[in-house]
Amino acid sequence: MKHLLAFLVFFIVISSQAQAILSVKEQATVIDEILEERFDQLLPELMDLAEIDMWVVISREYNEDPVIKTMLPATWLNARRRTILLFFRDKKNNTIEKLAVARYNVGKQIISAWDKEKTPDQWDRLITLIKERNPKKIGLNFSKDHNIADGLDKTDYDAFMVYLPKNMHAKVVSAEELAVRWIETRTEKEMVIYNQLVSITHEIIAEAFSEKVITPGVTTTTDVEWWMRQKVADLGLKTWFHPTVDIQRSEEVLVSHLYSFSGRPEKEVILPGDLLHCDFGITYLRLNTDCQELAYVLKPEEQKAPDFLTSALASGNKVQDYLTKNMKLGLVGNTILSNALSEAKSNGLRPAIYTHPLGLYGHSAGTTIGMWDSQNGIDKADGNAYPLNPNTVYAIELNNTVYIPEWKRDIRIMFEEAGFVGEEGFRYVNGRQTSFLLIPRVSPQLGN
């Protein structure tokens, strides 16, 4: 673990230079070291919590189970042929076996337990391993309520049940809880990395929403979107969705929430007096960010954003506060949503909340707190019935609608920031926006 510890120190030291990115080789080392820790320390704990002593994860090349994708070593970009992983937890002896019913070791952690020359049929070998261990429960990845926990395809499920002796069929259970906890739970070391990841995201947005990129009257929203996409590529990073940039201005009426996701006009020219909004996220070291921030384009005579917009932005921060104070461990998404909306509305706000889990996937597994088109609560199948667990990360995504008399219209203050829920409560992973990014930046030496 020496390399990982050195890496963590390195990240802390260069926190003022957030865009220093590790080489691909260094990233691979870190990914594998974190996987080792997750397999050896986190997985046994999660299997005990789920009361599943055997977890079988089955996947085929180019049709990977979302769970197995998070378990592959850095040098494996896909599963190979049919890859079967078997985890057996002996709680009494405090051990965990990590076996691959595959032709190869899956990295250094998961050891091949199949010699095709001795046992030509892969399924036969899997069943032999199961019989030898005689588990109480066999967890498989099927789920009606969590798509990420539903990665076992019908072909492999059917084959497994045909080969498994009928007297063991009653042991087969959904590994839904175990799969979701594996996906959603962050280790302490991962959270050190997450802070840096969100910092990089903030810095890219800050540069995109500056005079380095935007020339009012010339630059379009589409130009900025593609600049962000190119910046990510130039840094050797990836993004899990295409960035979006949109405008609210005094001459136009407020459009629906859908405008932020689809149907925006392309190549809108950015002008002085515009309120800009972006939705942007990156992928790095197998973790993801999802961030929405706001900028104001100064008019020639202005040194700061108008007070009415600054006040509106502060109202968005208030909605964040009402949400995060209600994110209490053990509550399900609909309860958190209802409590937060009720408090915000009783204090004169016009909120909408649509917060989702964030981590190994951008729209990850875990507690879902509203959707933009489901403000009265969501169905169980969307994750509502799943409780808020500790050591998890969320995209605190929401908005507040504010009437602006000066513009004679409503505007929408839209925010999205990464937040962490631990045993001690909630905190933002790398802070949150509390003031507008100004275009251009105002030099402290300049006055009216």
TAQUI-V426314 format. One record per residue. N is the residue number from 1. RES is the residue in one letter. PHI is phi in radians with two decimals (999 if undefined). PSI is psi in whole degrees, -180 to 180 (NA if undefined). BURIAL is + if it has 16 or more other ideal C-beta (glycine too) atoms within 10 Angstrom, else -. Layout:
((N:RES:PHI:PSI:BURIAL) (N:RES:PHI:PSI:BURIAL))
This chain:
((1:M:999:4:-) (2:K:-1.05:-41:-) (3:H:-1.12:-41:-) (4:L:-1.15:-43:+) (5:L:-1.09:-41:-) (6:A:-1.10:-39:-) (7:F:-1.08:-44:+) (8:L:-1.12:-42:+) (9:V:-1.07:-43:-) (10:F:-0.99:-43:-) (11:F:-1.15:-39:+) (12:I:-1.17:-42:-) (13:V:-1.09:-38:-) (14:I:-1.69:23:-) (15:S:-1.04:-22:-) (16:S:-1.42:-7:-) (17:Q:-2.21:69:-) (18:A:-1.13:-18:+) (19:Q:-1.63:15:-) (20:A:-1.35:112:-) (21:I:-1.85:138:+) (22:L:-1.16:152:+) (23:S:-1.15:163:-) (24:V:-1.02:-41:-) (25:K:-1.12:-44:-) (26:E:-1.14:-40:-) (27:Q:-1.03:-42:+) (28:A:-1.07:-41:-) (29:T:-1.08:-44:-) (30:V:-1.13:-45:+) (31:I:-0.99:-46:+) (32:D:-1.21:-35:+) (33:E:-1.21:-38:+) (34:I:-1.18:-41:+) (35:L:-1.04:-42:+) (36:E:-1.01:-46:+) (37:E:-1.11:-42:+) (38:R:-1.14:-41:+) (39:F:-1.17:-44:+) (40:D:-1.42:-33:-) (41:Q:-1.93:-43:-) (42:L:-1.41:-47:+) (43:L:-1.03:-46:+) (44:P:-0.99:-41:+) (45:E:-1.10:-43:-) (46:L:-1.20:-38:+) (47:M:-1.13:-38:+) (48:D:-1.14:-42:-) (49:L:-1.09:-39:-) (50:A:-1.44:-9:+) (51:E:1.01:42:-) (52:I:-2.12:119:+) (53:D:-1.68:-11:+) (54:M:-2.39:128:+) (55:W:-2.11:120:+) (56:V:-1.94:120:+) (57:V:-2.00:118:+) (58:I:-2.08:132:+) (59:S:-2.71:155:+) (60:R:-2.06:154:+) (61:E:-0.96:130:-) (62:Y:1.23:7:-) (63:N:-2.38:51:-) (64:E:-1.24:138:+) (65:D:-1.03:135:+) (66:P:-1.00:-29:+) (67:V:-1.25:-46:+) (68:I:-1.12:-29:+) (69:K:-1.06:-30:+) (70:T:-1.50:-5:+) (71:M:-1.85:-12:+) (72:L:-1.30:144:+) (73:P:-1.14:166:+) (74:A:-1.06:-28:+) (75:T:-1.49:-6:-) (76:W:-1.74:110:-) (77:L:-1.52:-16:-) (78:N:-2.61:166:-) (79:A:-1.15:165:+) (80:R:-2.11:125:-) (81:R:0.88:-131:-) (82:R:-1.72:120:+) (83:T:-1.86:124:+) (84:I:-2.10:123:+) (85:L:-1.87:138:+) (86:L:-2.22:121:+) (87:F:-1.99:125:+) (88:F:-2.14:122:+) (89:R:-1.84:118:+) (90:D:-1.80:94:-) (91:K:-1.15:-37:-) (92:K:-1.04:-44:-) (93:N:-1.68:3:-) (94:N:0.93:51:-) (95:T:-2.21:160:-) (96:I:-2.47:128:+) (97:E:-1.66:139:-) (98:K:-2.22:102:+) (99:L:-2.09:150:+) (100:A:-2.06:120:+) (101:V:-1.53:76:+) (102:A:-2.67:167:+) (103:R:-1.26:-15:-) (104:Y:-2.29:157:-) (105:N:-1.11:142:-) (106:V:-1.69:87:+) (107:G:1.23:-160:+) (108:K:-1.55:-14:-) (109:Q:-1.57:-36:+) (110:I:-1.96:114:+) (111:I:-1.63:136:-) (112:S:-1.08:132:-) (113:A:-2.15:28:+) (114:W:-2.39:122:+) (115:D:-1.89:105:-) (116:K:-1.09:-30:-) (117:E:-1.16:-33:-) (118:K:-1.49:-39:-) (119:T:-2.27:92:-) (120:P:-1.04:-33:-) (121:D:-1.56:116:-) (122:Q:-1.05:-40:+) (123:W:-1.15:-40:+) (124:D:-1.01:-43:-) (125:R:-1.13:-41:+) (126:L:-1.04:-46:+) (127:I:-1.14:-37:+) (128:T:-1.05:-44:-) (129:L:-1.09:-39:+) (130:I:-1.17:-47:+) (131:K:-1.06:-41:-) (132:E:-1.07:-32:-) (133:R:-1.68:-21:+) (134:N:0.81:63:-) (135:P:-1.20:160:+) (136:K:-1.36:-38:-) (137:K:-2.39:143:+) (138:I:-2.04:109:+) (139:G:-1.51:128:+) (140:L:-2.11:153:+) (141:N:-1.50:78:+) (142:F:-2.30:141:+) (143:S:-2.81:137:+) (144:K:-1.50:-23:-) (145:D:-1.81:-15:+) (146:H:-2.36:111:+) (147:N:-1.06:-36:-) (148:I:-1.21:-22:+) (149:A:-1.67:12:+) (150:D:-2.07:40:+) (151:G:-1.54:-6:+) (152:L:-1.37:120:+) (153:D:-1.38:161:+) (154:K:-1.08:-39:-) (155:T:-1.03:-48:-) (156:D:-1.27:-35:+) (157:Y:-1.09:-48:-) (158:D:-1.06:-44:-) (159:A:-1.10:-44:+) (160:F:-1.03:-46:+) (161:M:-1.22:-29:-) (162:V:-1.17:-43:-) (163:Y:-1.34:-32:-) (164:L:-1.21:128:+) (165:P:-0.95:142:-) (166:K:-1.07:-29:-) (167:N:-1.27:-5:-) (168:M:-1.89:-3:-) (169:H:-1.04:-36:-) (170:A:-1.17:-16:-) (171:K:-1.41:-15:+) (172:V:-1.33:126:+) (173:V:-2.35:162:+) (174:S:-1.21:134:+) (175:A:-1.61:23:+) (176:E:-0.88:-55:+) (177:E:-1.08:-43:+) (178:L:-1.12:-45:+) (179:A:-1.11:-44:+) (180:V:-1.15:-43:+) (181:R:-1.11:-38:+) (182:W:-1.08:-44:+) (183:I:-1.22:-42:+) (184:E:-1.49:-25:+) (185:T:-1.43:130:+) (186:R:-1.87:140:+) (187:T:-1.50:169:-) (188:E:-1.06:-41:-) (189:K:-1.17:-38:+) (190:E:-1.08:-34:+) (191:M:-1.25:-30:+) (192:V:-1.10:-43:+) (193:I:-1.13:-40:+) (194:Y:-1.07:-38:+) (195:N:-1.01:-44:+) (196:Q:-1.18:-39:+) (197:L:-1.05:-45:+) (198:V:-1.22:-35:+) (199:S:-1.06:-43:+) (200:I:-1.05:-44:+) (201:T:-1.03:-47:+) (202:H:-1.05:-41:+) (203:E:-1.19:-37:-) (204:I:-1.15:-42:+) (205:I:-1.10:-44:+) (206:A:-1.06:-39:-) (207:E:-1.25:-39:-) (208:A:-1.09:-41:+) (209:F:-1.64:60:+) (210:S:-2.60:172:-) (211:E:-1.19:-12:-) (212:K:-1.15:-28:-) (213:V:-2.00:-36:+) (214:I:-1.87:123:+) (215:T:-1.94:107:-) (216:P:-0.96:138:+) (217:G:1.55:-10:-) (218:V:-2.18:-53:-) (219:T:-1.26:140:+) (220:T:-1.86:165:+) (221:T:-1.05:-38:+) (222:T:-1.13:-38:+) (223:D:-1.00:-44:+) (224:V:-1.19:-40:+) (225:E:-1.00:-47:+) (226:W:-1.28:-28:-) (227:W:-1.09:-43:+) (228:M:-1.11:-42:+) (229:R:-1.09:-42:-) (230:Q:-1.20:-38:-) (231:K:-1.04:-44:+) (232:V:-1.05:-46:+) (233:A:-1.12:-42:-) (234:D:-1.11:-30:-) (235:L:-1.43:-4:-) (236:G:1.40:22:-) (237:L:-1.84:-179:+) (238:K:-2.29:161:-) (239:T:-2.17:145:+) (240:W:-1.64:-2:-) (241:F:-2.72:157:-) (242:H:-1.27:132:-) (243:P:-1.08:153:+) (244:T:-2.26:145:+) (245:V:-2.34:130:+) (246:D:-2.38:167:+) (247:I:-2.16:140:+) (248:Q:-2.11:133:+) (249:R:-2.52:170:+) (250:S:-1.13:-29:-) (251:E:-1.45:-9:-) (252:E:-2.01:153:-) (253:V:-1.51:158:-) (254:L:-1.24:131:+) (255:V:-1.73:178:-) (256:S:-1.25:168:-) (257:H:-1.01:-32:-) (258:L:-1.04:-25:-) (259:Y:-1.00:-35:-) (260:S:-1.26:-19:+) (261:F:-1.92:-28:-) (262:S:-2.79:148:-) (263:G:1.51:9:-) (264:R:-1.24:144:+) (265:P:-1.15:142:-) (266:E:-1.50:156:-) (267:K:0.99:39:-) (268:E:-1.26:126:+) (269:V:-1.31:130:-) (270:I:-1.42:131:+) (271:L:-2.18:158:-) (272:P:-0.97:140:-) (273:G:1.58:-3:+) (274:D:-1.39:144:+) (275:L:-1.74:114:+) (276:L:-1.75:147:+) (277:H:-2.40:139:+) (278:C:-2.26:155:+) (279:D:-2.24:120:+) (280:F:-2.66:140:+) (281:G:-2.66:156:+) (282:I:-2.22:164:+) (283:T:-2.12:128:+) (284:Y:-2.72:132:+) (285:L:0.94:37:+) (286:R:1.18:12:+) (287:L:-1.93:159:+) (288:N:-2.25:149:+) (289:T:-2.04:163:+) (290:D:-2.67:111:+) (291:C:-2.40:135:+) (292:Q:-2.17:127:+) (293:E:-2.38:169:+) (294:L:-2.17:147:+) (295:A:-2.38:155:+) (296:Y:-2.15:134:+) (297:V:-1.63:113:+) (298:L:-1.15:140:+) (299:K:-1.37:161:-) (300:P:-0.94:-34:-) (301:E:-1.57:-1:-) (302:E:-1.72:145:-) (303:Q:-1.97:-9:-) (304:K:-2.71:168:-) (305:A:-1.20:149:+) (306:P:-0.99:147:+) (307:D:-1.03:-35:-) (308:F:-1.17:-30:-) (309:L:-1.36:-38:+) (310:T:-1.07:-41:-) (311:S:-1.14:-39:-) (312:A:-1.12:-42:+) (313:L:-1.05:-41:+) (314:A:-1.08:-31:-) (315:S:-1.17:-32:+) (316:G:-1.14:-38:+) (317:N:-1.10:-34:-) (318:K:-1.14:-40:+) (319:V:-1.08:-42:+) (320:Q:-0.96:-44:+) (321:D:-1.12:-43:-) (322:Y:-1.12:-36:+) (323:L:-1.22:-54:+) (324:T:-1.17:-29:+) (325:K:-1.22:-21:-) (326:N:-1.68:0:+) (327:M:-1.45:83:+) (328:K:-1.88:137:-) (329:L:-0.96:137:-) (330:G:1.65:-20:-) (331:L:-1.39:148:+) (332:V:-1.57:166:+) (333:G:-1.00:-46:+) (334:N:-1.09:-36:+) (335:T:-1.17:-46:+) (336:I:-1.06:-44:+) (337:L:-1.04:-51:+) (338:S:-1.06:-45:+) (339:N:-1.11:-43:+) (340:A:-1.20:-46:+) (341:L:-1.09:-41:+) (342:S:-1.07:-46:-) (343:E:-1.14:-44:+) (344:A:-1.11:-45:+) (345:K:-1.17:-38:-) (346:S:-1.18:-16:-) (347:N:-1.82:23:-) (348:G:1.48:11:-) (349:L:-1.66:165:+) (350:R:-2.16:74:-) (351:P:-1.57:161:+) (352:A:-2.44:134:+) (353:I:-2.20:132:+) (354:Y:-2.62:64:+) (355:T:-1.56:138:+) (356:H:-2.32:158:+) (357:P:-1.10:152:+) (358:L:-2.48:141:+) (359:G:2.91:-113:+) (360:L:-1.18:-18:+) (361:Y:-2.27:156:+) (362:G:-1.18:-54:+) (363:H:-1.68:90:-) (364:S:-1.66:-172:+) (365:A:-1.62:146:+) (366:G:2.46:-151:+) (367:T:-1.38:126:+) (368:T:-1.80:129:+) (369:I:-2.00:85:+) (370:G:1.38:162:+) (371:M:-2.35:155:+) (372:W:-1.06:-26:+) (373:D:-1.87:17:-) (374:S:-2.49:69:-) (375:Q:-1.47:-4:-) (376:N:-1.71:10:-) (377:G:2.01:162:+) (378:I:-2.15:166:+) (379:D:-1.27:158:-) (380:K:-0.97:-36:-) (381:A:-1.15:-13:-) (382:D:-1.72:8:+) (383:G:1.76:5:+) (384:N:-1.08:-38:+) (385:A:-1.37:0:-) (386:Y:-1.58:132:+) (387:P:-1.36:158:-) (388:L:-1.30:120:+) (389:N:-1.87:158:+) (390:P:-1.30:160:-) (391:N:1.10:46:+) (392:T:-2.27:156:+) (393:V:-2.11:143:+) (394:Y:-2.35:148:+) (395:A:-1.49:107:+) (396:I:-1.35:88:+) (397:E:-1.92:126:+) (398:L:-2.96:176:+) (399:N:-2.65:166:+) (400:N:-2.32:132:+) (401:T:-1.58:131:+) (402:V:-2.30:132:+) (403:Y:-1.46:130:-) (404:I:-1.93:104:+) (405:P:-1.01:-38:-) (406:E:-1.10:-28:-) (407:W:-1.79:-8:+) (408:K:0.98:43:-) (409:R:-2.85:165:+) (410:D:-1.42:148:-) (411:I:-2.20:165:+) (412:R:-2.12:121:+) (413:I:-1.59:109:+) (414:M:-1.91:126:+) (415:F:-2.21:152:+) (416:E:-2.70:120:+) (417:E:-2.44:148:+) (418:A:-1.31:129:+) (419:G:-2.25:147:+) (420:F:-1.98:134:+) (421:V:-1.94:114:+) (422:G:-2.03:-175:-) (423:E:-1.06:-28:-) (424:E:-1.54:-4:-) (425:G:2.08:-157:-) (426:F:-1.71:146:+) (427:R:-2.63:153:-) (428:Y:-1.32:142:-) (429:V:-1.15:-42:+) (430:N:-2.54:47:+) (431:G:1.32:-176:-) (432:R:-2.53:162:+) (433:Q:-1.35:128:+) (434:T:-2.19:0:-) (435:S:-2.62:157:-) (436:F:-1.21:144:+) (437:L:-1.30:129:+) (438:L:-1.79:138:+) (439:I:-2.15:113:+) (440:P:-1.38:166:-) (441:R:-1.11:144:-) (442:V:-1.60:123:-) (443:S:-1.29:134:-) (444:P:-1.11:-18:-) (445:Q:-1.41:-18:-) (446:L:-1.60:142:-) (447:G:-2.28:-174:-) (448:N:-1.29:NA:-))
